[in-house]
Amino acid sequence: MKIIAFDGSPRKNSNSAMMLKAFIKKLEEGDEIKYYKTDDLDLQPCRGCVMCNALKSCIIRKDYWQVLSKEILEADVLAFSSPIYFHHTTSSMKKLIDRFRSFINVQITEDGIIHRPHENWSKKFFLFTAHGSSSTEDAQPLVDLFNFIIESLGDGNELKYINAVRLAASGQIRFNEERLKQIYGKLGLPENLASEDLKKNEEWLKTAEHFAEELYV
């Protein structure tokens, strides 16, 4: 099985990346796994030129997309992690996602736009998000975008995701209860939330592991 993991956080101890790494840790030996920090990828932004409609590939040649797009097409599993900044993903992750446009034919109609993949995909997508808000609604625009992507790229795709909330500090998802109380005190949150949130944090990491284990069932 070929797996590509994309870490969209600029932080070293990112909560979203910790879920992604928990997922990767449970993958089986023999799998081909590639891990990318989107901040480190040499990618130009999509120009919206629509030349990929005719070429069935991106017209931009002088960056890493020519290599990466082939790896993506060959992959069985695509996993993404990102913090939520202003209700959406980070700029480096968005730049990557925008280049997925080259996998899709776009037809403008009088009623809107029809999206058809150049070839139908059947891949498993995983999305791990983390943010400081206490509401999952703050990550919904990104979840909606991924649902749109998998629907546009074929009927055989599947998306599973974790939307982890109330994670503002680096590495907070692995804090013990005392450290959670300390950070909540600084943030002005009730410290009595720490006990409940400790269990949620542990459960999100376990769910990431289960996502990987389910690939082999």
RANORLIN-V772676 format. One record per pair of residues at least 4 apart in sequence whose ideal C-beta (glycine too) atoms are under 6 Angstrom apart, sorted by the first residue. I is the first residue (numbers start at 1). J is the second residue. D is the distance in Angstrom with one decimal. If there is no record, write none. Layout:
# RANORLIN-V772676
I/J/D
I/J/D
This chain:
# RANORLIN-V772676
1/31/4.8
1/76/4.9
2/32/4.6
2/74/5.8
2/75/4.7
2/76/5.2
3/31/5.9
3/33/4.8
3/77/4.3
4/34/4.9
4/75/4.8
4/78/5.5
5/20/5.7
5/24/5.9
5/35/4.7
5/79/4.5
6/36/5.3
6/38/5.7
6/80/4.8
7/17/4.7
7/20/6.0
7/37/5.0
7/81/5.4
8/38/4.8
8/82/3.6
8/89/5.8
8/90/4.8
8/93/3.2
9/14/3.5
9/16/5.5
9/17/5.3
9/83/5.2
10/39/5.5
11/170/5.2
13/170/4.2
13/171/3.8
15/130/3.8
15/167/4.4
15/172/5.8
15/173/4.4
16/81/4.0
16/82/5.5
16/83/5.3
16/128/5.1
16/129/5.9
16/130/4.2
17/81/5.2
18/173/5.4
19/128/3.9
19/162/5.9
19/208/4.4
20/81/3.8
20/128/5.2
22/205/4.8
22/208/4.2
22/209/5.3
23/208/4.4
23/211/5.6
23/212/4.8
26/209/4.6
26/212/3.6
26/213/5.5
27/31/5.0
27/212/5.3
36/41/5.9
38/92/3.9
38/93/4.9
38/96/5.3
39/92/4.8
41/64/5.8
42/63/5.0
42/64/4.4
43/63/5.4
43/65/5.9
43/95/5.5
44/60/5.3
44/63/4.9
45/95/5.4
46/98/4.0
46/99/5.6
46/101/5.6
51/55/5.6
51/59/4.2
52/58/5.5
52/102/3.9
53/105/5.3
56/118/4.5
57/102/5.9
58/65/5.6
58/102/3.9
64/68/5.3
65/69/5.3
65/99/5.5
77/124/4.8
78/123/5.9
78/125/5.3
79/126/4.2
80/127/5.1
81/128/4.1
82/89/4.4
82/90/5.6
82/93/4.9
82/129/5.8
83/130/5.5
84/129/5.6
84/131/3.6
84/138/5.7
84/139/4.8
85/90/5.7
87/138/5.5
87/141/5.3
88/141/5.3
88/142/5.5
89/93/4.3
89/94/5.3
89/142/5.2
104/115/5.2
104/117/5.7
104/152/5.5
105/116/4.7
106/113/5.8
106/115/6.0
107/114/4.4
108/113/5.7
115/152/4.1
117/153/4.7
117/154/5.3
120/154/3.6
121/153/4.3
121/154/4.2
121/157/5.4
122/156/2.9
123/157/5.4
124/158/5.2
125/150/5.6
125/159/4.5
126/160/5.5
126/211/5.7
127/146/5.4
127/161/3.9
128/162/5.1
129/139/4.7
129/163/5.3
130/164/4.4
130/167/4.5
131/138/5.6
132/168/3.6
133/138/4.1
133/165/5.9
134/165/5.6
134/166/5.1
136/163/4.7
136/165/5.9
139/163/4.8
140/144/6.0
146/159/5.6
150/157/3.8
150/159/5.1
153/157/5.8
160/211/5.6
162/204/5.4
162/207/5.8
164/204/4.8
166/197/5.9
167/172/4.8
167/173/5.7
169/183/5.2
173/201/4.7
175/179/3.9
175/180/4.9
177/194/5.0
177/195/6.0
177/198/5.0
180/194/3.9
181/191/4.4
181/194/4.6
184/189/4.0
184/191/5.2
185/191/5.9
189/193/6.0
193/197/5.4
